[in-house]
Amino acid sequence: MLVTFNTDVHADITMFGDIAVTFLKIMGHSGTVPGAIQAEDVPAALNRLRTAIATQQIPAPPAGDKDGGESTISLKNRAIPLIELFEAAAKAETYVMWK
């Protein structure tokens, strides 16, 4: 499953579902898809995500390919585009939705 985050002030961000749900839960959301965060709640969600990354309180990324194919990308690096989207939404005082 893929999850796409969108807001009126930033390009859409698409992530694998398990990674997106992990980030949603870190931000204090239930992890349900589809969903939304109201404009007034965006700064707090962004702060929780930044704090988790800064203190390295994020779960380990899912295991890579059993055959040793692709290397894994850390959740810290995967969060960068999502943080940028939430920063833009917070600055514009608008919502974030995902589906």
C-alpha positions, 0 to 999 in steps of 0.5 A: 500500500502507498500513502500520499500526504498532501496540503495546498502549499507543498507538493504531494509526498508518497510513502510506503504504507508501513513507513507512513503509519509509523510516522503518523503514530509518532505524530500522535495520530491513530495511523488510520488511512485516509485521514487528516490533521487540522491546521491548528494541530499541524505544528504539534504533530511536526514538533513530535516528529522532529523530537522523535528524530532528534532523540532517535526515538524512532523504530528501526526501519523494516528489514531489507530484502532477504536476498541482500538486494536493496540497502535500507534507508533510515526512517530519519532520512525518510522523514525529511520530505514529510517534515518539509511538507509539515513545515510548509503547512504550519507556515501557511496555517493549513491542514495536511491530509493523506490517503 
